[in-house]
């Protein structure tokens, strides 16, 4: 309907970004996924930033464009998405964007000390807006600090509720959070 009748709304853009995501993740059709991602981004060009904008930017930069652009660019765009999300009040999506931005920075070879510091500085904010993001960030912090040979207390943020990675895995299993279980085994 949107394309046929040239009705371009931010909500339509979210749907097209999701279609691009499914084309990439389920069908492994990366070019079609990129096509629909670009359609979604084009729809947002002349709209003011709202939560839908954050959702589209997150989906496109986290799951689609990573197949076509350097990881550093994806990390940078996800950090921009984090900032935009905080500005428009989409705090949960903003935390996901921040977490993936830092994870992608790790994968593209950013300085481990900088990533560790950024994760530690943002854990409280992540915990405030999304405990799921905080849990994922703790897993990333464990990996980063192990690579650095540094000691840290990443579970302190959970104030005794989760004290180690086994607790985190059990928590993810209990809440049926497959993503956290998968990341914990990473």
C-alpha positions as CSV (number, residue, x, y, z in Angstrom):
1,X,0.0,0.0,0.0
2,X,2.7,2.5,1.0
3,X,4.7,2.1,-2.2
4,X,1.7,1.8,-4.5
5,X,0.0,4.9,-3.1
6,X,3.2,6.8,-2.2
7,X,2.2,7.0,1.4
8,X,5.5,7.2,3.2
9,X,5.2,7.3,7.0
10,X,7.8,6.5,9.7
11,X,5.7,3.5,10.6
12,X,5.9,2.2,7.1
13,X,9.6,2.6,7.2
14,X,9.8,0.4,10.3
15,X,7.9,-2.3,8.3
16,X,10.3,-2.1,5.4
17,X,13.3,-2.2,7.6
18,X,11.9,-5.3,9.2
19,X,11.3,-6.8,5.8
20,X,15.0,-6.1,5.0
21,X,16.0,-7.7,8.3
22,X,14.0,-10.9,7.4
23,X,15.4,-11.0,3.9
24,X,18.9,-11.0,5.4
25,X,18.5,-13.1,8.5
26,X,16.0,-15.7,7.3
27,X,16.3,-15.8,3.5
28,X,20.0,-14.9,3.4
29,X,19.2,-12.6,0.5
30,X,21.5,-9.7,1.4
31,X,20.9,-7.6,-1.7
32,X,17.1,-7.7,-1.2
33,X,17.6,-6.9,2.4
34,X,19.8,-3.9,1.5
35,X,17.2,-2.8,-1.1
36,X,14.4,-2.7,1.6
37,X,16.7,-1.1,4.1
38,X,17.4,1.7,1.6
39,X,13.6,2.0,0.9
40,X,13.1,2.4,4.7
41,X,15.9,5.0,5.0
42,X,14.5,6.9,2.0
43,X,11.1,7.1,3.6
44,X,12.6,8.8,6.7
45,X,14.6,11.4,4.8
46,X,12.1,14.2,5.2
47,X,10.5,13.2,8.5
48,X,11.4,14.6,11.9
49,X,13.2,12.1,14.2
50,X,10.9,10.0,16.3
51,X,11.0,6.6,17.9
52,X,10.3,5.0,14.5
53,X,13.4,6.6,13.1
54,X,15.5,5.1,15.9
55,X,14.0,1.7,15.2
56,X,14.7,1.9,11.5
57,X,18.3,3.1,12.0
58,X,18.9,0.4,14.5
59,X,17.6,-2.4,12.4
60,X,19.4,-1.2,9.2
61,X,22.7,-0.5,10.9
62,X,22.8,-3.5,13.3
63,X,21.6,-6.2,11.0
64,X,21.6,-5.3,7.3
65,X,24.3,-2.8,6.4
66,X,27.0,-4.6,8.4
67,X,27.2,-6.9,5.4
68,X,28.0,-4.0,3.1
69,X,30.0,-1.4,5.1
70,X,33.1,-1.6,7.3
71,X,32.3,-2.6,10.9
72,X,33.7,0.8,12.1
73,X,31.0,2.6,10.1
74,X,28.2,0.4,11.5
75,X,29.6,1.1,15.0
76,X,29.6,4.8,14.4
77,X,26.0,4.8,12.9
78,X,24.8,2.7,15.9
79,X,26.3,5.3,18.2
80,X,24.5,8.0,16.3
81,X,21.3,5.9,16.7
82,X,22.0,5.7,20.5
83,X,22.2,9.5,20.7
84,X,19.1,10.0,18.6
85,X,17.2,7.5,20.8
86,X,18.2,9.3,23.9
87,X,17.1,12.6,22.4
88,X,13.6,11.4,21.3
89,X,13.0,9.3,24.4
90,X,13.4,5.8,23.0
91,X,15.6,4.7,25.8
92,X,15.4,0.9,25.4
93,X,16.3,1.0,21.7
94,X,19.0,3.5,22.5
95,X,20.6,1.1,24.9
96,X,20.6,-1.7,22.3
97,X,22.2,0.7,19.8
98,X,24.9,1.7,22.4
99,X,25.6,-1.9,23.3
100,X,25.9,-3.1,19.7
101,X,28.0,0.0,18.9
102,X,30.5,-1.1,21.5
103,X,30.4,-4.7,20.5
104,X,31.0,-3.8,16.8
105,X,33.9,-1.5,18.0
106,X,35.4,-4.6,19.6
107,X,34.9,-6.7,16.5
108,X,36.5,-4.1,14.3
109,X,39.6,-3.8,16.4
110,X,39.1,-0.7,18.6
111,X,41.4,-0.2,21.5
112,X,40.3,-2.7,24.2
113,X,41.0,-0.2,27.1
114,X,38.6,2.3,25.4
115,X,35.9,-0.3,25.0
116,X,36.3,-1.5,28.6
117,X,36.1,2.1,29.9
118,X,33.0,2.9,27.7
119,X,31.2,-0.3,28.9
120,X,32.0,0.5,32.5
121,X,30.8,4.1,32.1
122,X,27.6,3.1,30.5
123,X,26.6,0.0,32.6
124,X,24.5,2.0,35.1
125,X,22.6,3.8,32.3
126,X,22.0,0.4,30.6
127,X,20.8,-1.1,33.8
128,X,18.4,1.9,34.3
129,X,16.8,1.6,30.9
130,X,17.3,-2.1,29.9
131,X,18.5,-4.9,32.1
132,X,18.7,-7.1,29.0
133,X,21.2,-4.7,27.5
134,X,23.1,-4.4,30.7
135,X,23.4,-8.2,30.9
136,X,24.7,-8.3,27.3
137,X,27.2,-5.5,28.1
138,X,28.5,-7.4,31.1
139,X,29.2,-10.4,28.8
140,X,31.1,-8.1,26.5
141,X,33.0,-6.5,29.4
142,X,34.1,-9.9,30.6
143,X,35.4,-10.7,27.1
144,X,37.2,-7.4,26.7
145,X,38.8,-7.5,30.2
146,X,39.9,-11.1,29.7
147,X,41.5,-10.1,26.4
148,X,43.2,-7.2,28.2
149,X,44.3,-9.5,31.1
150,X,42.5,-7.1,33.4
151,X,40.5,-7.8,36.5
152,X,37.1,-6.3,36.9
153,X,33.9,-6.7,38.8
154,X,31.3,-6.6,36.0
155,X,28.6,-8.3,38.1
156,X,28.7,-5.6,40.8
157,X,26.0,-3.7,38.8
158,X,23.5,-6.4,39.6
159,X,23.9,-5.8,43.4
160,X,24.2,-9.5,44.3
161,X,21.3,-10.8,42.1
162,X,23.7,-12.1,39.5
163,X,27.2,-12.9,40.7
164,X,28.9,-14.8,37.8
165,X,28.4,-15.9,34.3
166,X,26.6,-19.1,35.4
167,X,24.0,-17.0,37.2
168,X,23.7,-15.0,34.0
169,X,23.2,-18.1,31.9
170,X,20.6,-19.5,34.3
171,X,18.8,-16.1,34.3
172,X,18.7,-16.1,30.5
173,X,17.3,-19.6,30.4
174,X,14.7,-18.8,33.1
175,X,13.5,-15.8,31.1
176,X,13.7,-17.7,27.8
177,X,16.2,-15.1,26.4
178,X,18.0,-17.1,23.8
179,X,20.1,-14.2,22.7
180,X,21.6,-13.8,26.2
181,X,22.2,-17.6,26.4
182,X,23.9,-17.6,23.1
183,X,26.1,-14.6,24.0
184,X,27.0,-16.1,27.4
185,X,28.4,-19.2,25.6
186,X,30.3,-16.9,23.1
